Amino acid sequence: MGQGGAVKEPANVRTVLSGALAVIALACGGGAGGDHGVVPSLLCSGTTAPAPDKVTLGCPAPGVNSIAVVVHLGGPTTSSDIYGLQFDLVFDPTVVQFEPPAVEGSFLNRDGAATVLQAGEMQGDPGRLIVAISRQAVPNGLQASGADQIVMTLPFRGIAAGSTTLGFQNAAAVDSNLQPITGISFGTSLTLTFN
């Protein structure tokens, strides 16, 4: 064969391979888990912009099966002694579930202080995530000087089609004496929808 045959042969191989891959993909339901090409999505709505002295929930981007829920602290804050946050997040466990680990943000450790972050579902109540983050081994807290401080990210995974609110309960920001900071409030619920 001449040079023309060498060029033509790989093209034939590509055609056969792409045809075989198409048959395999169709036999498996189109490559989308056998659900006829429908790709699941986890959407977030009802987020509010960070505001001074307010803790809010946000979702930077929709997900396929999972989504990152970000806990924001709006600044500037009136308190200069924010040492930690504690709250419950309440949701419908038949629609979504918490996917550990929680990931620390850049606010409470911005001066190099160590922090402790704990997040876990309450035993016997899978729709309640108990969350606490605190600075450690330093005598003072911090002030949020910027408009938006990220405290942590909490990953959730969709498990069944439906919608659920995700809202704060038993929430408080605490100072270095572990006393509640009354000037910091917690925002409204957001909605997660899994299709």
Summary of the structure (lengths in Angstrom):
residues: 195
radius of gyration: 23.8
end to end distance: 55.2
largest distance: 85.2
contacts: 594
relative contact order: 0.24
helix: 13%
strand: 44%
